Amino acid sequence: MEPLFRSIDLQEGLDQDGVVTVPLLNADELQAVRDFYYTVNPDGVVPQLREGIHMTIWCSDPDYKAHIREELQRLLQPAMQRLFHDCRLVTPVFIVKVPGQQTTFPIHQDWSVVDETRHTALNVWVPLHDVDERNGGLWAVPGSHRLGNHIRGPGHLFPNLRSIESAVRPRMRAAGGQAGTATVFYHRVIHGSPPNLSEAPRVALACSILPRDVPLHIYFQRDAESPLRVYHPPDDFIYGFENVRDQTALRPPEGEPVASLPPYVPRPIVAADVDLCIGNDLRPVATNG
């Protein structure tokens, strides 16, 4: 599969642990993103919180979402080009946690957005101010990219990790921390975040990095009896849902599927998988630069 990092050392660290932390935004770039955040969210007040959490794509206003997508792509492009090669930036968003015990983001794996048996895609998570476990910084489980469940999506296809939460928790590591530093990880890495127990909102940006010419590869299966369908939608398709968290399990991306396959039954991930694929390596998330 194609490496995306320009740095061989970073790519090797990513291949080993599934997650690395590296400086990304310089001071001017970081300030420009902060200024933009407060331009679209005056006084830092964000719309449409769910359990005290805001994410751009969870909002129903298409103009609000499109403006953020377009401007973040412009602001982030120079930094992404320094770190990655032959790539494109997809689905940039702000993610905000207001203060409150209810703002835990449970452990999860993100959808697969490419055919992971053939191609690479990465998550990039960048706080706009220093974060730690008190104010809702990111958790990640090094090695969990080896679990091998490459077909993930909404609803029926979303991995159920409840049965392994107790096995995973001792292996979770704080990632990142400093403003402008990127935590880069495979979409299948188990991650989440603790509640924001500080007195101020925790603000981060996130996006995906894909090979320049590899299409989005989105799986959709309505229920256990329905066929597994594969879609290659435009990069901005996710912004088109008015209620992305509820609608994506019931409504596929627009357009015709590129493949229709027999119903897929996700294999449950159990504690033995954690022991086999992740082991008991308790190293922190690797920091570079």
LINRA-V757668 format. One record per backbone hydrogen bond with DSSP energy under -1.0 kcal/mol. CO is the residue of the C=O (numbers start at 1). NH is the residue of the N-H. E is the energy in kcal/mol with one decimal. If there is no record, write none. Layout:
CO,NH,E  CO,NH,E
This chain:
4,85,-2.1  7,11,-2.1  8,12,-2.5  9,13,-2.3  10,14,-2.5  11,15,-2.6  12,16,-1.8  13,17,-2.6  14,18,-2.7  17,143,-3.1  18,186,-1.8  20,184,-3.0  21,288,-3.0  22,182,-3.0  26,30,-2.8  27,31,-2.2  28,32,-2.1  29,33,-2.1  30,34,-2.4  31,35,-2.9  32,36,-2.1  33,37,-2.5  34,38,-2.1  35,39,-1.4  36,40,-2.2  37,41,-1.5  41,44,-2.6  42,45,-1.6  50,53,-1.4  52,98,-2.3  53,50,-2.9  54,96,-2.7  55,58,-2.0  56,59,-1.8  61,65,-2.0  62,66,-2.5  63,67,-2.4  64,68,-1.9  65,69,-2.6  66,70,-2.6  67,71,-2.3  68,72,-2.6  69,73,-2.0  70,74,-1.6  71,75,-2.8  72,76,-2.5  73,77,-1.2  76,80,-2.4  77,81,-2.3  78,82,-1.4  79,83,-1.5  80,84,-2.9  83,6,-2.3  86,212,-2.6  88,210,-2.3  90,208,-3.1  93,206,-2.3  94,56,-1.8  95,204,-2.2  96,54,-2.9  97,202,-2.9  100,103,-1.5  105,193,-2.1  108,191,-2.3  113,217,-2.4  114,116,-1.2  115,118,-2.2  115,119,-2.7  122,209,-2.5  123,185,-2.1  124,207,-1.8  125,183,-2.6  126,205,-2.9  127,180,-2.7  132,137,-2.7  134,197,-3.3  138,175,-2.4  139,192,-1.5  140,173,-3.0  141,144,-2.0  143,146,-1.8  144,147,-1.4  148,150,-1.5  152,112,-1.3  154,157,-2.0  155,158,-2.0  157,153,-1.1  161,164,-1.4  162,165,-1.0  164,168,-2.5  165,169,-2.4  168,171,-2.0  169,172,-1.4  173,140,-2.1  177,131,-3.2  178,181,-2.1  180,24,-1.6  180,25,-2.3  182,22,-2.7  183,125,-2.1  184,20,-2.4  185,123,-3.6  186,189,-1.9  187,110,-1.8  190,141,-2.0  191,108,-2.2  192,139,-3.1  193,105,-2.8  196,100,-3.1  202,97,-2.4  203,128,-2.7  204,95,-3.0  205,126,-3.0  206,93,-2.6  207,124,-2.6  208,90,-2.9  209,122,-2.4  210,88,-2.3  211,214,-1.4  218,231,-2.5  220,229,-2.7  228,261,-3.6  229,220,-2.4  230,258,-2.7  230,259,-1.2  231,218,-2.8  234,237,-2.0  236,239,-1.3  237,240,-1.9  243,247,-3.1  244,248,-1.3  247,250,-1.4  247,251,-2.4  259,230,-2.4  261,228,-1.7  270,273,-1.1  270,274,-1.3  271,275,-2.2  272,276,-2.3  273,277,-3.1  274,278,-2.3  274,279,-1.7  286,21,-2.3
